């Protein structure tokens, strides 16, 4: 008598004719399903992420300054406005607790297109998650990436990142000189269309970057440097820094390149910020990898830094013992060049712009410091250490007085260009360097 496999259940034992054939058919079907699934996964490459906007952090001030400057948050929402360089069909956001002294709790976060002030386009609002969770703890001196969200963002557009801080937390990941107004309101307003009666702030806090999903050919340029990169002297809330000008030109010419602004006011290559002005950041050699080379999709680097190394020592902000020689600066620049080349990136050096008459910091300029500026520029132009040179000195100098910025391009402090000066700098860059 022919027997059949049996299935034992709690109620008894049953004989199932044809069970073996069914089991074999099921197994074959499962194998086909798995094969097709694996093929689909293999055919779909991982998303190519490219940084579209970012901000470099500086250390925190002491506890008393944190309180006096309103840099503590408790049951509040920060709605921070950023201006993207390139667009894409999906985004992810990088939240920062860099230089934080304790873990940061983010209760919830949203991203949306901004229309004006603190108002967003409601249909574009997306809740952000972290491994599927609505909130996240960020360890001290760390950052976290949100899960990707489908949100079509155009090129050259404003995005609002809303961050709810449920419990008392000191600001971290601070980029002090944003030249952009952001907003703070009471409670969890991450999904609100706008924030009523907000407190305005002019720094980016707990926020490090926005990446977009892009075609594999898309890359980014990291612009690294000091206040002349950060946009000091340009009009706030207008995105008139020269990296913004460069991003617009690239977009108009159809070149798929994001532009990351990794500038920090008062930053130096060889020395950290003084304790009285921690917003000037840690030295360039320390932050170069984190703020520029490690950013998603970066293929090119532009460096405009060195004038503060020359000018700051001997002023109220830095002792004369921190004075550096031109050879010291050249060694520092060669370090940056080598590290970029190790990553297979091209790195371009910009000449130091004039600063005679600089009046924001007494003692910033002297004949000796001007001689150093000229010697450093000569090395940048003639050494061929950089892959190319952006001669911003020649772009903005006054032909009648080459040690000064041309009056029409001067913000008034004789150190930083104005909107017209930054536009001239951005327009002077040879776009073919990035083709």
C-alpha positions as CSV (number, residue, x, y, z in Angstrom):
1,X,0.0,0.0,0.0
2,X,1.4,3.4,-1.0
3,X,2.0,5.7,2.0
4,X,2.2,9.5,2.1
5,X,4.0,12.0,4.3
6,X,2.2,13.0,7.4
7,X,1.7,16.4,9.2
8,X,1.3,16.2,12.9
9,X,-1.1,18.7,14.5
10,X,-2.3,19.0,18.0
11,X,-5.6,17.3,17.1
12,X,-4.0,14.3,15.6
13,X,-2.1,12.9,12.6
14,X,-3.3,13.4,9.0
15,X,-2.1,11.8,5.7
16,X,-1.8,14.2,2.8
17,X,-1.7,12.7,-0.7
18,X,0.6,14.6,-3.0
19,X,2.3,16.5,-0.2
20,X,5.7,15.5,-1.5
21,X,5.0,16.9,-4.9
22,X,3.6,20.1,-3.5
23,X,6.6,20.5,-1.2
24,X,8.9,20.1,-4.2
25,X,7.0,22.6,-6.3
26,X,7.0,25.1,-3.4
27,X,10.7,24.7,-3.0
28,X,11.3,25.3,-6.6
29,X,9.1,28.4,-6.6
30,X,10.9,29.8,-3.6
31,X,14.3,29.3,-5.3
32,X,13.0,31.2,-8.4
33,X,11.7,33.9,-6.1
34,X,15.0,34.3,-4.3
35,X,17.0,34.2,-7.5
36,X,14.8,37.0,-8.9
37,X,15.0,39.0,-5.7
38,X,18.8,38.7,-5.6
39,X,19.0,39.7,-9.3
40,X,16.8,42.8,-8.5
41,X,19.1,43.8,-5.7
42,X,22.2,43.3,-7.8
43,X,20.6,45.4,-10.6
44,X,19.8,48.3,-8.3
45,X,23.0,50.0,-7.2
46,X,23.1,51.8,-3.9
47,X,22.1,55.5,-3.9
48,X,24.9,57.9,-4.9
49,X,24.9,60.7,-2.2
50,X,26.4,64.1,-2.8
51,X,26.7,66.9,-0.4
52,X,24.5,69.8,-1.5
53,X,24.9,72.0,1.6
54,X,27.1,71.9,4.7
55,X,28.5,73.9,7.6
56,X,31.7,73.5,9.5
57,X,31.4,73.4,13.3
58,X,33.5,75.3,15.9
59,X,34.0,74.5,19.6
60,X,31.5,75.5,22.3
61,X,32.1,78.6,24.4
62,X,32.1,78.2,28.2
63,X,28.9,77.6,30.2
64,X,28.4,81.2,31.1
65,X,28.7,82.3,27.5
66,X,26.3,79.5,26.4
67,X,23.7,80.9,28.7
68,X,24.3,84.5,27.9
69,X,24.2,83.9,24.2
70,X,20.9,81.9,24.3
71,X,22.6,78.7,23.2
72,X,20.6,76.4,25.5
73,X,17.4,74.8,24.3
74,X,14.7,73.0,26.2
75,X,11.3,71.9,24.8
76,X,12.0,74.0,21.7
77,X,12.1,73.6,17.9
78,X,14.9,75.1,15.8
79,X,13.8,75.7,12.2
80,X,17.1,76.2,10.4
81,X,17.2,77.5,6.8
82,X,19.9,76.3,4.4
83,X,20.4,77.0,0.7
84,X,21.1,73.9,-1.5
85,X,23.5,74.0,-4.4
86,X,22.3,70.9,-6.4
87,X,19.0,69.2,-6.3
88,X,17.7,65.6,-6.5
89,X,14.8,63.3,-5.9
90,X,15.7,62.3,-2.3
91,X,17.5,63.9,0.6
92,X,19.1,62.9,3.9
93,X,20.2,65.2,6.7
94,X,23.3,65.1,8.8
95,X,22.7,66.2,12.4
96,X,25.7,67.2,14.5
97,X,26.8,67.0,18.1
98,X,30.4,67.8,17.2
99,X,32.2,69.4,20.1
100,X,29.2,68.5,22.3
101,X,29.9,67.7,25.9
102,X,27.0,65.3,26.5
103,X,24.7,63.2,24.4
104,X,22.1,65.1,22.4
105,X,18.5,64.0,22.2
106,X,16.6,64.9,19.1
107,X,12.9,64.2,19.8
108,X,11.8,64.6,16.2
109,X,12.9,66.3,13.0
110,X,11.4,67.3,9.6
111,X,12.6,68.6,6.3
112,X,10.6,70.8,3.9
113,X,11.0,73.4,1.2
114,X,11.0,76.9,2.6
115,X,8.8,79.6,1.1
116,X,9.7,82.7,3.2
117,X,10.9,83.4,6.7
118,X,9.9,80.4,8.9
119,X,7.1,79.3,6.6
120,X,7.3,76.0,4.6
121,X,5.4,74.5,1.7
122,X,3.2,72.1,3.6
123,X,3.0,69.5,0.8
124,X,6.7,69.2,0.9
125,X,7.0,68.5,4.6
126,X,8.6,65.1,5.4
127,X,9.2,63.6,8.8
128,X,12.8,62.3,9.2
129,X,13.6,59.0,10.9
130,X,16.7,57.3,12.2
131,X,16.7,53.6,11.6
132,X,12.9,53.9,11.4
133,X,12.6,55.7,14.8
134,X,11.3,59.3,15.0
135,X,14.1,60.4,17.4
136,X,17.7,59.7,18.1
137,X,20.5,60.2,20.6
138,X,23.7,61.6,19.2
139,X,26.8,60.9,21.3
140,X,29.3,63.7,22.1
141,X,31.5,64.8,19.3
142,X,29.5,62.7,16.8
143,X,27.0,63.2,14.0
144,X,24.2,61.0,12.7
145,X,22.5,60.6,9.3
146,X,18.8,60.6,8.9
147,X,17.1,57.9,6.8
148,X,16.6,59.0,3.2
149,X,13.3,60.6,2.3
150,X,11.7,61.1,-1.1
151,X,11.6,64.8,-1.6
152,X,12.3,66.4,-4.9
153,X,14.5,69.4,-4.2
154,X,15.4,71.9,-7.0
155,X,18.8,73.3,-7.5
156,X,19.5,76.6,-5.7
157,X,16.6,76.3,-3.3
158,X,16.0,77.0,0.4
159,X,15.2,74.1,2.7
160,X,14.0,74.2,6.3
161,X,15.3,71.6,8.7
162,X,13.2,71.6,11.9
163,X,14.8,70.0,15.0
164,X,12.8,69.4,18.3
165,X,15.0,69.4,21.4
166,X,12.7,67.9,24.2
167,X,15.1,68.4,27.1
168,X,17.7,70.9,28.2
169,X,20.7,70.8,25.9
170,X,23.6,73.1,25.2
171,X,24.2,74.0,21.5
172,X,26.7,71.9,19.7
173,X,27.9,71.6,16.1
174,X,27.7,75.4,16.0
175,X,28.5,77.3,12.9
176,X,28.4,80.8,14.3
177,X,28.6,83.0,11.3
178,X,25.8,81.6,9.1
179,X,24.8,84.9,7.3
180,X,21.4,83.3,7.4
181,X,18.4,83.8,9.7
182,X,16.9,80.7,11.4
183,X,14.1,80.5,13.9
184,X,13.4,79.1,17.4
185,X,9.9,78.4,18.8
186,X,8.4,76.7,21.9
187,X,7.4,73.1,21.8
188,X,7.4,70.5,19.0
189,X,6.8,72.6,15.9
190,X,8.6,70.4,13.5
191,X,5.4,69.8,11.4
192,X,4.1,73.4,11.7
193,X,3.6,75.4,8.6
194,X,5.3,78.3,10.2
195,X,6.5,79.4,13.7
196,X,4.6,82.2,15.3
197,X,6.6,84.9,17.0
198,X,9.9,83.0,16.7
199,X,13.3,84.0,18.2
200,X,15.7,84.7,15.3
201,X,19.2,83.2,15.4
202,X,22.1,83.7,13.0
203,X,24.0,80.5,13.5
204,X,23.5,76.9,12.4
205,X,23.2,74.6,15.4
206,X,23.0,70.8,15.6
207,X,23.2,70.7,11.8
208,X,26.1,69.6,9.6
209,X,24.8,68.9,6.1
210,X,22.2,68.0,3.5
211,X,23.0,65.4,0.9
212,X,20.9,64.7,-2.2
213,X,20.6,61.5,-4.2
214,X,22.1,62.1,-7.6
215,X,23.4,60.4,-10.8
216,X,26.7,58.6,-10.5
217,X,28.4,61.3,-12.5
218,X,27.5,64.0,-10.0
219,X,30.3,65.2,-7.6
220,X,31.0,68.1,-5.3
221,X,33.5,70.9,-4.7
222,X,34.6,71.6,-1.1
223,X,35.5,75.2,-0.7
224,X,37.7,75.4,2.4
225,X,38.9,78.4,4.2
226,X,38.3,81.4,6.4
227,X,35.8,84.4,6.6
228,X,36.3,85.2,2.9
229,X,34.8,81.8,2.2
230,X,32.2,82.0,5.0
231,X,30.9,85.2,3.3
232,X,31.8,88.0,5.8
233,X,30.9,91.2,4.1
234,X,28.1,89.8,2.0
235,X,24.4,90.6,2.5
236,X,22.8,88.3,5.1
237,X,20.0,86.0,3.8
238,X,20.9,86.7,0.2
239,X,23.4,83.9,-0.6
240,X,25.9,86.2,-2.2
241,X,29.1,84.5,-1.0
242,X,31.5,83.6,-3.8
243,X,30.8,79.8,-3.4
244,X,27.2,80.6,-4.0
245,X,28.1,82.5,-7.2
246,X,30.2,79.5,-8.3
247,X,27.3,77.1,-7.6
248,X,24.9,79.2,-9.7
249,X,27.4,79.3,-12.6
250,X,27.8,75.5,-12.5
251,X,24.1,75.0,-12.5
252,X,23.5,77.4,-15.4
253,X,26.1,75.5,-17.5
254,X,24.6,72.2,-16.7
255,X,27.5,70.8,-14.7
256,X,26.4,68.4,-12.0
257,X,28.5,69.7,-9.1
258,X,27.5,70.5,-5.6
259,X,29.4,73.2,-3.8
260,X,30.1,72.8,-0.1
261,X,31.0,75.9,1.9
262,X,33.6,74.7,4.5
263,X,34.6,78.2,5.6
264,X,34.9,79.5,9.2
265,X,35.4,83.1,10.1
266,X,38.9,83.8,11.4
267,X,40.1,80.3,10.8
268,X,43.8,79.6,10.7
269,X,45.9,76.8,9.1
270,X,48.3,76.3,12.0
271,X,46.6,77.5,15.2
272,X,43.3,76.9,17.0
273,X,40.9,79.7,17.9
274,X,41.8,81.7,21.0
275,X,39.7,80.9,24.1
276,X,38.1,84.4,23.8
277,X,36.8,83.6,20.3
278,X,36.2,79.9,19.9
279,X,33.9,80.5,17.0
280,X,37.1,80.9,14.9
281,X,37.4,77.1,14.9
282,X,40.1,74.6,15.3
283,X,43.1,74.7,12.9
284,X,42.7,73.7,9.3
285,X,45.0,70.7,9.6
286,X,42.8,69.3,12.3
287,X,39.4,69.9,10.5
288,X,40.3,69.4,6.9
289,X,39.3,65.7,6.6
290,X,36.1,66.0,8.5
291,X,34.9,69.3,7.0
292,X,36.0,68.7,3.4
293,X,37.6,65.5,2.3
294,X,35.1,63.2,4.1
295,X,32.0,64.9,2.7
296,X,29.9,62.7,0.3
297,X,30.8,63.0,-3.4
298,X,33.7,65.5,-3.0
299,X,36.0,65.4,-6.0
300,X,37.6,68.9,-6.0
301,X,38.8,71.2,-3.2
302,X,39.5,74.9,-3.2
303,X,41.6,76.4,-0.4
304,X,41.5,80.1,0.5
305,X,43.2,80.4,3.9
306,X,46.3,82.0,5.4
307,X,45.6,85.7,5.8
308,X,44.5,85.2,9.4
309,X,47.6,83.2,10.2
310,X,49.6,86.2,9.0
311,X,47.5,89.0,10.5
312,X,46.1,87.8,13.8
313,X,49.3,87.3,15.9
314,X,50.2,90.3,18.0
315,X,46.6,91.5,18.2
316,X,44.1,91.2,21.1
317,X,43.1,87.8,19.8
318,X,46.4,86.0,19.5
319,X,49.8,86.5,21.1
320,X,52.9,87.4,19.1
321,X,54.3,84.0,19.9
322,X,51.8,82.5,17.4
323,X,53.4,84.4,14.5
324,X,54.2,82.1,11.6
325,X,56.6,82.3,8.7
326,X,55.8,81.9,5.1
327,X,57.7,78.6,5.1
328,X,55.4,77.5,8.0
329,X,52.4,78.3,5.9
330,X,53.8,76.5,2.8
331,X,54.4,73.4,4.9
332,X,50.8,73.6,6.1
333,X,49.4,74.0,2.6
334,X,51.5,71.1,1.3
335,X,49.9,68.9,4.0
336,X,46.5,69.8,2.7
337,X,47.6,69.2,-0.9
338,X,49.0,65.8,0.0
339,X,45.9,64.7,1.8
340,X,43.6,65.7,-1.0
341,X,45.9,64.0,-3.6
342,X,45.9,60.8,-1.4
343,X,42.1,60.7,-2.0
344,X,42.5,61.2,-5.7
345,X,41.0,64.7,-5.5
346,X,42.2,67.8,-7.3
347,X,43.0,70.8,-5.1
348,X,43.1,74.4,-6.2
349,X,44.8,77.2,-4.3
350,X,43.5,80.7,-4.1
351,X,45.8,83.7,-3.6
352,X,45.5,85.9,-0.5
353,X,43.5,89.1,-1.1
354,X,44.7,92.5,0.0
355,X,44.2,93.7,3.6
356,X,45.9,97.0,4.0
357,X,43.8,99.3,6.2
358,X,42.0,96.3,7.8
359,X,40.1,98.0,10.6
360,X,38.1,95.3,12.4
361,X,41.1,94.2,14.6
362,X,43.7,96.8,15.5
363,X,47.2,95.6,14.5
364,X,45.9,93.2,11.9
365,X,48.0,94.8,9.1
366,X,51.6,95.9,9.0
367,X,54.3,96.3,6.3
368,X,55.9,93.1,7.5
369,X,52.7,91.2,7.3
370,X,52.0,92.6,3.8
371,X,55.4,91.3,2.7
372,X,54.4,87.8,4.0
373,X,51.2,88.0,2.0
374,X,53.0,88.8,-1.2
375,X,55.6,86.1,-0.6
376,X,52.9,83.5,0.1
377,X,51.1,84.5,-3.1
378,X,54.2,84.2,-5.1
379,X,54.7,80.6,-3.9
380,X,51.0,79.8,-4.6
381,X,51.3,81.1,-8.2
382,X,54.7,79.7,-9.1
383,X,55.3,76.5,-7.2
384,X,52.8,74.4,-9.1
385,X,52.0,72.6,-5.9
386,X,48.3,73.1,-6.4
387,X,46.6,71.6,-9.4
388,X,45.5,75.1,-10.4
389,X,45.5,78.6,-9.0
390,X,42.6,81.0,-8.5
391,X,44.2,84.4,-8.4
392,X,41.6,86.3,-6.3
393,X,44.3,88.8,-5.3
394,X,44.4,90.1,-8.9
395,X,40.6,90.0,-9.1
396,X,39.9,92.4,-6.2
397,X,43.0,94.6,-5.8
398,X,42.9,98.3,-6.4
399,X,45.2,99.0,-9.5
400,X,45.9,102.4,-7.9
401,X,46.9,100.8,-4.6
402,X,47.6,97.0,-5.0
403,X,47.8,96.5,-1.2
404,X,44.1,97.4,-0.9
405,X,40.8,96.0,-2.1
406,X,39.3,98.1,-4.9
407,X,36.8,100.5,-3.2
408,X,33.8,99.3,-5.3
409,X,34.5,95.7,-4.1
410,X,35.3,96.5,-0.5
411,X,32.8,95.8,2.3
412,X,34.2,98.7,4.2
413,X,36.5,96.9,6.6
414,X,39.3,96.7,4.0
415,X,39.6,92.9,4.6
416,X,36.5,91.4,3.2
417,X,34.9,91.9,-0.2
418,X,31.3,93.0,-0.5
419,X,28.6,91.4,-2.7
420,X,30.2,92.8,-5.9
421,X,33.6,91.6,-4.8
422,X,32.4,88.1,-4.1
423,X,30.6,88.0,-7.4
424,X,33.8,89.1,-9.2
425,X,35.7,86.3,-7.4
426,X,33.1,83.6,-8.2
427,X,32.9,84.8,-11.9
428,X,36.7,84.7,-12.3
429,X,36.9,80.9,-11.7
430,X,37.7,78.9,-14.8
431,X,34.8,76.4,-15.0
432,X,36.8,74.1,-17.3
433,X,38.8,73.1,-14.2
434,X,35.8,71.0,-13.2
435,X,34.9,69.4,-16.6
